Structure formats: structure tokens, C-alpha cells
Amino acid sequence: MNPSILYALAAAALFGASTPLAKQLGVNVSPVLLAGLLYLGSGLGLTVVRFVRDHGWKKVGIASSEWPWLIGAIAFGGVLGPVALMFGLTRTSGATASLMLNLEAVLTALLAWVVFKENADRRIVGGMVAIIAGGVVLAWPQQTTQTHDLLGPLAVSLACLCWGIDNNLTRKVSASDAVFVAGFKGLVAGLVNCSLALLLGARWPDFSVLAPTLVLGFVGYGISLVLFVLALRGLGSARTGAYFSTAPFLGAAIAILALGEPVSLSFWAAAVLMGIGVWLHLTESHAHEHQHLPMTHEHRHVHDEHHQHEHSFEWNGTEAHSHVHDHAQIQHSHPHFPDIHHRHTH
């Protein structure tokens, strides 16, 4: 199995677990402030991880040409998305908003396929539909709700579009340091959401609530986002988004197994649908003759058929390792995903 699939599912599990765990911690703050604190915890925690890993502050390992993609991702995902969602939540029901948040995966995939030209066949599209259907079933309200204000749902839809753009732009920088990318995004999103919440009158929580919330944010959002970036590197936006859409189901499963919450019929229906969708994706095989154009970048790699390059430094043969390296133009055929080395058109 492609390890990037495990990264995506692990990211979904950690993110999905954050909601029931926050509930278990008794965190009683506004949803916007809670999101801000969780993001802030992710950014602060990953900043500490970078400091320890690098034995101090080191230059950010991201190419100058990739900064516009990262800034764009943060602008859409960390600023515009939360603002749109905040506005939407004030003008629509929570049940309606929960259903509409499934649009993020759909819009991520559509942008990936139409704008960024990721490949997709009937198996991948069918798997995406099954996973999204499972999310809709899981979030379907038990009682009928009515929304008379169209601005609310439109704002939630806009937030999903912003996050879909964010996911596709983040894919552009996924070859860079995932800890930095995730940490930087977490800091900005945390500051934006916390500021919005305080402007709306939310009260800053006591330290007894703040500390565990930040820790939960580091694990459930920070580590999850690092894994999400790694999955983007190996799978592309559409497939990563599809696997990540299992987060609500995985969160519900954790709540049932660990917290003793009751099992509903919708949970089992979602399990079947999402299981079918994940199976369709896992059994994908995409192979054809394709060409790799010359490129230069840096990421952790082993010397497979795509990494046959010379070293400008003394190398002891240890793999995997990371350094700036060149890719020569090659043409061959083999099964592949739309990863950072396979961004060709079809």
C-alpha cells in the first residue's frame, strides 16, 4: 500500500478525534474560538517541533517560487475560509452547516480535476461519491430544519470553496518541509480565528481549559495537518481530500469505542458507504506511458527510478535523505498516483 494513503487516513483519524475529545475535555467556548485555539495549538506545537528537530532556528526550506502558493493557501484556508464560515454559522442551522461542509471534498476534487488537471477515472469518482454520501448520511439531521436565509448556506459553501482552493494550493508546496507548512498555516489560522472570536465577544478561557485545548490542537490539528501535507505529496489533492473526508466517521467511531457514545443506524450506513469508497480508491491502478520534464526541488527521497542523480557532497549511502536534486527528462510507463513527480496532463 502507498504510505501516503496511510498518512491521509491517519490525518483524518486525528482530526476526527479532536471533536469528541474536545467535548470530553469539557471545553465550553464558542465554536470559532475553539477552532482558533486548536489551530493555534497546532502552530505553536509544530514551531517547537521544528526548533527541536533543527537544533535551533534554521532557514525555511521552501523555494522562493513556492511562497505565492503558500501565501495563497493561507489566505484562502486560514483567513477567508474561517470568515465565511463564521458568517454562515450565524445565518444557518448547525445541522445544515454540517451537511454543507461535505462540499469541501467535492470542491477540492473538482478543482483538482478541472483546474489542476489531476487524473480521475470512474473508480476514483465513484469512490469519492460513496465517501461523500457517507458523510452526508452521518451528518443528516435527526429532525427537519428549515433555513430561510440563503446567505448562510452560500457563505458556508464559500468557506468550502476557500478550503478546496487551500488544499490544491498546498499541494503545490507539499514537497517542502511539511512541519513548516503545517505550522505556519496553523499559526495564521489560529490568530485569525481567535481574533474573530474575541471581536464577536468570546471570552478567553482559563488556563485549565486553555492548556489541554492547545495540546489537543497540536495533536488533532498540527500532526494531522503534517500528515495531510505528506499525503498531498504522494496522492494529489483529490485523493487526499477523499480519504480525509472519512474524518467525521472516524471521529464518531472513536467516540463510540472510547467514550461509550451510542451507535446509530446512520453510523453503520456511513460505514458501509465510506468502506466502499475507500476500497474503490485502494484498488485503483493507473498506468500509462508518460513523460517527466526536467525539474529541481528538495524533499526526502530514496534512489528509485525517479531519483537517479549525482551528489555534490560526500554521501555515505544512507537512505532516505533530503537535499536539493535535479530530475532529468525521462519517459516510461508504470502504475502511479498524481504525486509531486507525476503532474502531467492526460
Buried (B, 14 or more C-beta within 10 A) or exposed (E): EBEBBBBBBBBBBBBBBBBBBBEEBEBEBBBBBBBBBBBBBBBBBBBEBBEEEBEEEEEBBBBEEBEEBBBBBBBBBBBBBBBBBBBBBEBBBEBBBBBBBBBBBBBBBBBBBEEBEBBBEEBBBBBBBBBBBBBBBBBEEEEEEEBEEEEBBBBBBBBBBBBBBBBBBBBBBBBBBBBBBBBBBBBBBBBBBBBBBBEEEBEEBEEEBBEBBBBBBBBBBBBBBBBBBBBBBBBBBBBBBBBBBBBBBBBBBBBBEEEEBEEBEBBEBBBEBBBBBBEBBEEBEBEEEBEBEEBEBBBBBEBEEBBEBEEEEEEEEEEEBEEEBEBEEEEEEEEBBBBBBBBBEE
